[in-house]
Amino acid sequence: MKQRPLVIFITITLCLMVPLLESLNVSILWGLNLHSPAFMDQLTPYIRGIKLILVIVALYLLNGKQCELRALIPNVVLNSIFKFFSYGLASCYGLVLVFGILFSMYILPNYDYIHREKQFSNTTIYVYTFDPGAMGKAYHYFSVKCPLAFNRYKLNYIARTNWMKDFEFNVKEKTLIITDGRAPYNVTTFDISEQQCD
């Protein structure tokens, strides 16, 4: 008889904690890194939608299965504490997810600007552009993208450079050459021999 209330308790806990733990992790889906960074970035709005559905399921179970939860946690104080934290977490996190979904619908990112990737014989260079606009300073983060099994990838960080409106990059003899398009004489080079894929 206690099996059904236990399943409801575990379902509520998982529906609240799994999305929260994924959000607290720095990388998307715990660093699954499928296909490319641009692809993973494009998955983010869908992942937020799935998280919101899980939070709604947890709220539904909290509201509709009070008797079962009372049967599993008969102590009034512990039952109240569980409900208080579950409702609080679901409400706060649900609002954050709704605002995140609305924000991503209102401001569509330019993935071609944020993520750039170029293949040079046996080396793939990936550039992530962090541009907060007027809120802060913009940078380019250069990495070597290495293929992994199951269409996954790993990024070997090279360097961070100041933002350039137009820039080109090339690889010659294990050296990354970055040329500022507005000032062609401004060339930055980085040795990437240690960042090569294994």
N, C-alpha and C positions, 0 to 999 in steps of 0.2 A: 504493500500500500504506500510505503514511503518512497518508492521508486519514482513515481510520477512527480511529486513535489521536488525531489532531488534533481530530476531532469529539468524542470522549470527553473530552479535556482541556478543550475549550471548554465542553462541557455541564457538567462538574464545576465549573468556574470560575463560570459563569453561575448555576448552582443555589445556589452559596454567596454570591456577591457581590451579586446582584440583591436578594434578601431583606434582606441586611445593609445595603445602601445605602438601601433603602426605610425600614428601621427607624431609620437615622441621620438621615433627613430629619424635620424637625419636624412637617410635616403629613402626613396619610394619603394614600398613593399619589401622592407628590410634588406635593401641592397640586392634585389633579384637581378637587376641590370639586364633586361631583355633587349635584344636587337640594337638599340642605340639610345643615348641620353635624350634625344629629341622625342623618340617614341615613348619613353618612360614619362617624360614631361607631359605629353599629350594624353596619357592615361589618367593623370591626376584628377580631372573633373569627374571621370567615371568612378574612380575609387572613392571620391568624396560622396557621390550618390549612393554607392553601396554601403558606406559607413553610416550615412543618414538612415537608410532602410534598416540597418541593424539596430540603431538607436531607437527607431520607432517600434521595432519588434520588442525591444526590451521594455519600453514604456507600456506597450499593449499588454505584455505579460505581467508587469507590475500592477497595472490597473485591474486586469481581468482575472488574475489568479491569486487574489488575496487569501482565500481559504486554504489553498494548497501551501502557500508560503507560511501561513500561520501554523499549519500542521507540521511543517519541517522545522520551523523556528518557533516553538511554543513560548519561549521567554519573550515577554512584551518589550523589554528594553532592547534586547538584541534584534528583534523583529523591527522595531522602530528605527534603530541605528542603520540596519541594512536598507530599509526603505528610504530613509533620509539621504544616505549617501548615493543610493541608486538613482533616486529622483533628481538629486542635485547634480550628479554627474551627467545624467541623460539630458537634463534641461540645459545646462551650460554648454556641453559638448554639441548638443543638437543645434543650439543657436550659432555656435562657431561654424559648424558645417553649413548651415543655411546661408550665413553671410559669405562663407568661402565660395559656395556654389553661385550665389548671386553676383559676387565680385568677378568670378571667372567668366560669367555670362556677359557682364557689362564691359569688361576690359579683356578683349581677346589678345593674347600675347602673339608676337611675331616670332614664330619658332625659327624661321630662317635667320633672323637677326641674333637670337639668343644662342642658337646651336649651329656651329659650322664644323664640317668634317671634310677632310681631303686625304686621298690615298696617294702615297708616293712609293712606287714599287712595292716594297714589303713593310712599309711603315704607314700607319694611319694616324693623322694628327687631328685631334678634336679640340675645338675652342668653345668655351662657355663664356658668354658676355653677361656680366652682372652689371645692370644699368638701372639704379633706383630713381633715375631722373633727377629732379631737383632736391630729392631727399638725401642725397649723398654722392660720393665719388664712384665713378664707373671703372670697371676693370675687365680685362680679358684674362681668362685662365686657360693655359695651354697644357694639353696632356697627350700622351701616346695612348691610343685605343687598341687594346689587345683582345683578340677573339678568345672566347672560352667555349667549352662544350655546351650543347643545347642552345645555340644561337645567343649566347650571353656574351658579355664583354667585361673588361677590367680597364680602368683608367690609371695610367702611370703619370702622375703629376710632373710637369716640367717647370713651369714658372707662371708668375702673374705679371702682367704689364698694365700700364696705364691705358685708358680707353683711347682708341683712335677711330675716327669716323670711317675712314676707308683704310684698309690694310690688306696686304697680301702676305702669304707665308709659303715657304718652300723648304724642302729638305735636301741637303747635299752632303754626302759623306758623313752621316750621323750628326749633322748640325742643322738645327732649326733656324731659318733665316726669316725674320719678320720685317717687312718694309711698310713704312707709313705711306699711304697713298697720297696724302696732302703734302708730305715732305719726303720725297724719294731718297734724299741723302740721309734720312734718319733710319738707320738699319740696326736692328737688334739681333744678336745671335745667341743661341744656347746649345751647348753640347748635350745631345740626347743619347749618348752611347750607353749610359746606365739605365735609361728608361725603356730600352728595347724590350720587346716581348720575349718571353722564355721559349 
